[in-house]
Amino acid sequence: MTENSYEQIRTGKIGYRREPRGLFAVSGSEALRFLDGLISNDVKTLEDGASMLAAFPNAQGRLLAAVSFAKRGERFIIETEAATREKLFQNLFRFTLAGDFILEDLSETFTNFEIFGDAPGVRDVAGEDAHIFSRRYGSGVFIPSGSAANFLSALSNAVEIDDETFETLRIECGIPLYDKDMDETTVVPELGIDEMISYKKGCYIGQEIIARIHFRGHIAKRLSGLTLSEKLEAGSELKTAEEKNAGQITSVTFSPKLDKHIALGFVRYDFLEPGTKLFSGETECTVSTLPFI
């Protein structure tokens, strides 16, 4: 990690990172109906220019892809991590054969910049053809690739974020990554991101399982923050003082701002109370709310 860039960002300087995410546009007279039956949030409530978080679950309520949705005129714009780009494309493509549902893969024609911090005027600099999504740390900006160099020039005073610095910042912000903190074994409510689920909309794939957890029971585990007494490795098991299984760590970093090792991990329901002391070997792991910062 470049400590100087971390310190600059944590003291208010704007940071950026290029990231090869997936970007799709969906349109057609049946787009809304098909999409509404596929995602966990209520796409019908989206106003033009607005965006929302959502998940594509499978029939068991498990996560296929976490996405951001935006409405731009007659098109819905969907973005996701590189790890779920192909899976999401294939999940959407099958509906192009079922009705008036048009899918465009914009991933190669747009360049993504993840912006850390509050960058005033970023929409003006990005231009009307850009697609911008809110993030916990700032914004995800998709620029037509032909305009990417100009956009980068406008960010001339911003700090470029290397992979190690990004890992620290995203864990501090409590942001899970696919294939690292979540995958197809993750039931959507276990992410603890309540704003990606609507419990008022009608049926969608996986809705019965997700609604049953919410209305009739509770999650078995949830993604949580943990502060560590010393460094651990991802995959470390969590136990109580009585040696009961309490969960597993998925991501670890050292936070210079907090001056301690911190982690993301799934903690079993009975031990989710912030301040709960768990252990991995001799290392004390204290349950924390997210985000850390």
C-alpha positions in Angstrom: 0.0 0.0 0.0 1.2 3.5 -0.8 0.9 5.0 2.6 1.1 8.6 1.2 -1.9 8.0 -1.1 -3.9 6.5 1.8 -3.1 9.4 4.0 -4.0 11.9 1.3 -7.4 10.3 0.7 -8.2 9.9 4.4 -7.4 13.6 4.9 -9.8 14.7 2.2 -8.0 14.5 -1.2 -9.9 12.9 -4.1 -8.8 9.5 -5.2 -9.5 7.4 -8.3 -9.1 3.9 -9.5 -9.7 2.3 -12.8 -11.7 -0.9 -12.5 -12.9 -3.2 -15.3 -16.6 -3.5 -14.3 -19.5 -4.8 -16.4 -21.9 -2.3 -17.8 -25.2 -3.1 -19.6 -28.2 -1.3 -21.1 -31.6 -2.9 -21.2 -34.5 -1.5 -23.2 -37.7 -2.7 -25.0 -41.4 -2.7 -24.1 -41.0 -5.8 -21.9 -37.8 -4.8 -20.2 -39.5 -3.5 -17.0 -41.6 -6.7 -16.7 -38.7 -9.1 -17.1 -36.3 -7.1 -14.9 -38.8 -6.8 -12.2 -39.1 -10.6 -12.0 -35.3 -11.0 -11.8 -34.1 -8.6 -9.1 -34.6 -8.1 -5.4 -35.4 -4.4 -5.5 -38.4 -2.6 -7.0 -37.3 -1.3 -10.3 -40.8 0.0 -11.0 -40.1 2.8 -8.5 -37.0 4.2 -10.3 -37.4 7.7 -11.6 -35.5 8.9 -14.6 -31.9 9.7 -13.6 -32.2 7.8 -10.3 -30.4 4.7 -9.3 -30.6 1.9 -6.7 -28.8 -1.2 -5.4 -30.2 -4.6 -6.2 -29.3 -8.3 -6.3 -30.0 -11.0 -8.9 -30.8 -14.1 -6.8 -31.3 -17.6 -8.0 -34.3 -19.7 -7.1 -32.9 -20.4 -3.6 -32.4 -16.7 -2.9 -28.6 -17.0 -3.3 -26.6 -14.3 -4.9 -25.8 -14.4 -8.6 -24.7 -10.8 -8.9 -24.8 -7.6 -6.8 -25.6 -4.6 -9.1 -26.4 -0.9 -9.3 -29.4 0.0 -11.4 -30.1 3.4 -13.1 -32.9 4.6 -15.3 -31.9 6.8 -18.3 -34.9 7.6 -20.5 -36.2 4.4 -22.0 -33.2 2.4 -20.9 -32.1 0.7 -17.7 -28.4 0.9 -17.0 -26.9 -2.0 -14.9 -23.4 -2.2 -13.6 -21.6 -5.0 -11.7 -18.2 -6.3 -10.7 -15.9 -7.9 -13.4 -16.3 -11.2 -11.5 -20.1 -11.3 -12.2 -20.1 -9.6 -15.7 -20.4 -12.7 -17.8 -22.8 -14.5 -15.4 -25.1 -11.4 -15.5 -24.8 -11.0 -19.2 -25.9 -14.7 -19.8 -28.7 -14.3 -17.2 -30.1 -11.3 -19.1 -29.4 -12.5 -22.7 -31.9 -15.4 -22.5 -34.7 -12.9 -22.3 -33.8 -11.4 -25.6 -35.3 -14.5 -27.1 -38.5 -14.3 -25.0 -39.9 -10.9 -26.1 -39.2 -7.3 -26.7 -36.1 -7.2 -24.5 -33.0 -5.6 -25.9 -29.6 -6.1 -24.2 -26.5 -4.0 -24.9 -23.1 -4.8 -23.5 -21.4 -1.4 -22.9 -18.5 -2.8 -20.9 -15.9 -2.3 -23.7 -17.1 1.1 -24.9 -17.1 2.7 -21.4 -14.2 3.2 -19.0 -14.9 3.0 -15.3 -13.3 5.3 -12.7 -14.1 4.6 -9.0 -13.9 8.0 -7.3 -13.1 8.1 -3.6 -14.3 11.2 -1.8 -16.8 14.0 -2.6 -15.7 15.4 -5.9 -17.8 18.5 -6.6 -18.8 18.9 -10.2 -18.0 15.3 -11.2 -21.2 15.1 -13.2 -20.4 18.2 -15.1 -16.9 17.0 -15.9 -18.1 13.5 -16.8 -20.6 14.8 -19.3 -24.1 13.9 -20.3 -23.2 10.5 -21.8 -21.6 9.3 -18.6 -23.3 6.9 -16.2 -22.7 7.6 -12.5 -23.6 5.4 -9.5 -23.3 6.3 -5.8 -20.8 4.4 -3.7 -20.2 4.4 0.0 -16.9 6.0 -0.6 -17.9 8.4 -3.4 -19.1 7.4 -6.9 -18.6 4.9 -9.8 -18.2 6.9 -13.0 -18.5 5.2 -16.5 -17.1 7.5 -19.2 -17.4 6.8 -22.9 -13.9 5.5 -23.7 -13.1 8.2 -26.2 -13.6 10.8 -23.5 -11.7 8.9 -20.7 -8.4 10.8 -21.3 -10.1 14.1 -21.0 -11.9 13.0 -17.8 -8.6 11.8 -16.3 -7.0 15.2 -17.1 -9.8 16.9 -15.2 -8.9 14.7 -12.3 -5.2 15.9 -12.5 -5.0 16.7 -8.8 -6.6 13.4 -7.7 -4.5 10.5 -6.3 -4.4 7.2 -8.1 -5.3 4.3 -5.8 -3.2 1.1 -6.1 -4.7 -2.3 -5.4 -3.4 -2.6 -1.8 -4.7 0.8 -0.9 -8.1 0.0 -2.5 -8.3 -3.2 -0.5 -7.8 -1.2 2.8 -10.3 1.5 1.8 -13.0 -0.9 0.7 -12.8 -3.0 3.8 -12.9 0.2 6.0 -16.0 1.1 4.0 -17.5 -2.4 4.6 -17.8 -3.2 0.9 -17.8 -6.9 0.0 -16.3 -8.3 -3.2 -17.7 -11.2 -5.2 -15.7 -14.5 -5.0 -14.0 -13.1 -1.8 -16.7 -12.0 0.6 -19.8 -13.3 -1.2 -20.6 -15.8 -3.9 -23.4 -18.2 -5.0 -23.6 -19.7 -1.5 -24.6 -16.3 0.0 -28.3 -15.8 0.7 -28.9 -12.2 -0.3 -30.1 -10.9 3.2 -26.9 -12.2 4.7 -25.0 -9.3 3.1 -26.8 -6.9 5.5 -27.4 -4.4 2.7 -31.0 -3.7 3.4 -31.4 -1.1 0.6 -30.9 -3.7 -2.1 -34.1 -5.6 -1.2 -37.7 -4.5 -1.4 -40.1 -6.5 0.7 -43.2 -4.8 -0.8 -42.8 -5.7 -4.4 -44.4 -8.7 -6.1 -42.8 -12.0 -7.1 -39.3 -12.4 -8.4 -36.9 -15.3 -8.6 -35.8 -16.2 -5.1 -38.4 -14.0 -3.5 -40.1 -16.7 -1.5 -36.9 -17.6 0.4 -35.8 -14.0 1.0 -39.3 -13.0 2.2 -39.6 -16.0 4.5 -36.3 -15.1 6.2 -37.4 -11.5 6.7 -41.0 -12.1 7.9 -40.9 -15.5 9.6 -37.4 -16.1 10.9 -33.9 -14.6 10.7 -30.7 -15.0 8.8 -28.3 -17.7 9.9 -25.4 -15.3 9.6 -24.5 -11.8 8.3 -21.6 -10.0 6.9 -20.1 -8.0 9.7 -17.0 -6.0 10.7 -14.4 -7.4 13.1 -11.5 -5.7 14.8 -8.6 -8.0 15.5 -6.0 -8.1 18.3 -3.5 -9.3 15.6 -3.4 -10.1 11.9 -5.3 -13.2 10.7 -5.7 -14.7 7.2 -8.9 -14.8 5.2 -10.7 -18.1 5.8 -9.9 -18.1 9.5 -12.6 -19.7 11.6 -14.4 -17.7 14.4 -15.3 -19.4 17.7 -16.7 -18.3 21.0 -14.8 -18.6 24.2 -16.7 -21.9 24.7 -15.5 -23.1 21.3 -18.8 -22.8 19.5 -18.7 -22.2 15.8 -19.4 -18.5 15.3 -18.4 -17.7 11.6 -15.5 -17.1 9.3 -13.3 -14.2 8.2 -13.4 -13.3 4.5 -11.1 -10.3 4.1 -8.4 -8.7 6.3 -6.4 -5.5 6.2 -4.5 -3.1 8.5 -6.2 0.2 8.9 -3.7 3.1 9.5 -6.6 5.4 10.5 -7.9 3.0 13.1 -4.3 1.7 13.9 -5.5 -1.9 14.0 -6.2 -4.9 11.9 -9.8 -5.1 10.7 -11.7 -7.7 8.8 -15.0 -8.6 7.1 -16.5 -11.9 7.9 -19.8 -13.8 8.3 -20.9 -14.0 11.9 -23.6 -16.3 13.1 -26.9 -14.7 14.2 -26.5 -15.4 17.9 -23.2 -13.4 18.0 -24.0 -10.3 15.9 -24.2 -7.8 18.8 -21.5 -5.2 18.3 -18.8 -5.6 20.9 -19.2 -9.4 21.1 -15.8 -11.1 21.7 -15.0 -14.0 19.4 -11.7 -15.8 18.8 -9.6 -17.3 16.1 -7.0 -19.3 17.9 -5.5 -16.9 20.4 -6.6 -13.8 18.4 -9.5 -11.8 19.8 -12.0 -10.7 17.2 -14.5 -8.1 18.3 -17.8 -7.7 16.3 -18.2 -4.2 14.8 -20.9 -2.4 12.8 -20.1 -1.5 9.2 -18.7 0.7 7.8 -15.7 1.0 10.1 -15.1 4.6 8.8 
